[in-house]
Amino acid sequence: MHMRTAFLASALLLPAATSVQAATQPDAALLAAVHSPARTPKMVARDPARHPAEELAFFGLRPSSSVVEIWPGGGYWTEILAPYLAASGHYTVALPSGSDEEKDAARFRQHFVDKPGFGAMQLSEMGPGHMTIAPPGSADFVLTFRNVHNWMAGGFADQAFAAFYAALKPGGVLGVEEHRGLDTVKQDPKAESGYVRQDYTIALAKKAGFELAGSSELDANPRDTKNYPQGVWTLPPSFAMGAVDHAKYAAIGEGDNFILKFRKPAR
C-alpha cells in the first residue's frame, strides 16, 4: 500500500479525542542518515515497521536541533540521530540509571560512544534520583520511543515527564512513541504487558504541563490484538515465546504503536 494511503487509513483507528497531523516531508540530511550504509542491518530491517524518517520529520527535527533521547535501548534511533545532528546540532542521550539497568547502559557506551561519524554525543542519566537529563530550558526536542511502560513499572512516570518539561526550551517538543493499549481495558498502573493506553499517556504529559500538538498513525498495526502470553514482547522483535507459534507472531508483526507530539507552552 502507498505510504500516504496507509497513513490516512490507519488514522481511522485513532480515538476521536486526539487530532491527527499530516506527515512532514523528511529533509535530505535525515534521509541520508536513515539510508546510511553504516547502519546495522538488523536495525535497518525494522524500518518498515518503524518509519524512522517520517516519524522524526513529524516531530519537526532539523539538523541544527538540540535533541535529548531518553533510554535509547539497543540504539536503533541513535544510529540515525547521532550522524544527523553531528555537524550542526546537539545530541544528548539520557541512559537508564539504577542497578537493574547498568548492563544496558554499559552496552550502549561500548557500542556508541566515540563512534566515527556520531559527533560529540553527550551522556546523562535518568532514573530514580537522576532526573536532570539536560540543563534546564536547553533542548529543542526530547524524544522517547517505547519507554513509558518502563517508567510506569518503576513508579516514576510522573517524575520522568516533569524532567522532560524542565529540559525543554519554551515552545520545545516532546515526542513519544509507545505500545498502544486497548482503550476498552482499564490501564494497569504498572503496564506489565508493555501496553499503555493513549489517553493515559496524554494525561501524564498534560499533568507535567505539556500541550498536545498532534499525533501520527505511522506505526499503527491493526493486526495486534494485545492479548498475548508474554505481553507485547511476544511479538517481534523479542519473540518471548521462542519457537512457540513463531510464525503466527511473525505474521502479526511489531506491536501497534501510537506517536504523540507535545509542546511546552511558549510562555
C-alpha positions, 0 to 999 in steps of 0.5 A: 500500500502507498505510504500516504494511503496507509497513513490516512487509513490507519488514522481511522483507528485513532480515538476521536479525542486526539487530532491527527497531523499530516506527515512532514516531508523528511529533509535530505540530511535525515534521509541520508542518515536513515539510508546510511550504509553504516547502519546495522542491518538488523536495525535497518530491517525494522524500518518498515515497521518503524518509519524512522524518517517520517516519524522524526520529520513529524516531530519537526527535527532539523539538523541544527536541533538540540535533541535529548533521547531518553533510554535509547535501548539497543540504539536503533534511533541513535544510529540515525540521530547521532550522524544527523545532528553531528555537524550542526546540532546537539545530541544528548542521550539520557541512559537508564540509571539504577542497578537493574539497568547498568548492563544496558547502559554499559552496552550502549557506551561500548557500542556508541560512544566515540563512534566515527561519524556520531559527533560529540554525543553527550551522556546523562542519566535518568532514573530514580534520583537522576532526573536532570537529563539536560540543563534546564530550558536547553533542548529543542526536542526530547524524544522517547520511543517505547519507554513509558511502560518502563517508567510506569513499572518503576513508579516514576512516570510522573517524575520522568515527564516533569524532567522532560518539561524542565529540559525543554526550551519554551515552545520545545517538543516532546515526542513519544512513541509507545505500545498502544493499549486497548482503550476498552481495558482499564490501564494497569498502573504498572503496564506489565504487558508493555501496553499503555493506553493513549489517553493515559499517556496524554494525561501524564504529559498534560499533568507535567504541563505539556500541550498536545500538538498532534499525533501520527498513525505511522506505526499503527498495526491493526493486526495486534490484538494485545492479548498475548502470553508474554505481553507485547514482547511476544511479538517481534522483535523479542519473540518471548515465546521462542519457537512457540507459534513463531510464525503466527507472531511473525505474521502479526508483526511489531506491536501497534504503536501510537506517536504523540507530539507535545509542546511546552507552552511558549510562555 
